Amino acid sequence: MSASQKENLAESPLIELKSSSFTLPILMLFGNDLAVIGEQLSRTVERAPDFFRNTPIVMDLSPLAAESQQVDFAGVVSLCRDLGMVPIGVRGGNTEHNRAAEALAMAILADRSAKRETAPPPKPAAPAEAAAKRDHAPPSAGNATRLITQPIRSGQRVHAEGGDLIVTAHVSAGAEIIADGHIHVYGTLRGRALAGAKGDTASRIFCNDLQAELIAIAGQYQVSENMDDSIRGLPVQVYLENLSLMIHPL
């Protein structure tokens, strides 16, 4: 390689760091008995082996931190890897937990369940004032809707950030659709559908033909193997009720 070619190569960017959003399964640890954890984890994976194969997961340690319980990180990580999962980080742990996780080169993630200070709710406006505000209110930037009119094929991933996702075609097996708000699919829904990706428990999924591999709302998910056969192939809506995933025909 000539000197000029090396110089051009050095000036050309070979990497780029970008921010993105991914929905990862969370493994909540409520105890530190390794044998029981292994047994329960095995049963969970057996119900949906394809979903958990090579899937990155995050361990939530907040229940253990609240009771100052220790955890055998090396043992839990080994269990997860033996079952085909890839542990990448922890959240909600105490200082000792975090040190043990860092020793295994695991990431320490922010605990989204931590309490945040919130401003007091505004006083309700008078009816006339409220009507005037509605008539002149600008469109909300956080309510952006993404419309997809072409089929979403296997291997494709579509994310509607900050709003709803509307798909007027089919979603193929192996595809993944994600929305921070609601998801509407006016064709057959195969693949994975994840609504309320940033924790909005009021989000819902609507589809004309449910044949999904996985559906999830605000982190609460259900895989195909656990879905009732009576709702397959039907128009349905999916929503959360008391943090339980509900699937009802439309």
Buried (B, 14 or more C-beta within 10 A) or exposed (E): EEEEEEEEEEEEEEEEEEEEEEBEBBBEBBEBEBEEBBEEBEEBBEEBEEBBEEBEBBBBBBEBBEEEBEBBBEBBBBBBEEBEBEBBBBBBBBEEBBEBBEEEEBEBBEBEEEEEEEEEEEEEEEEEEEEEEEEEEEEEEEEBBBEBEEBBBEEBEBBBBBBBBBBEBBBBBBBBBBBBBBBBBBBBBBBBBBBBBBEBEEBBBBBBBBBBBBBBBBBBBBBBEEBEEEBBEBBBBBBBEEEEBBBEEE
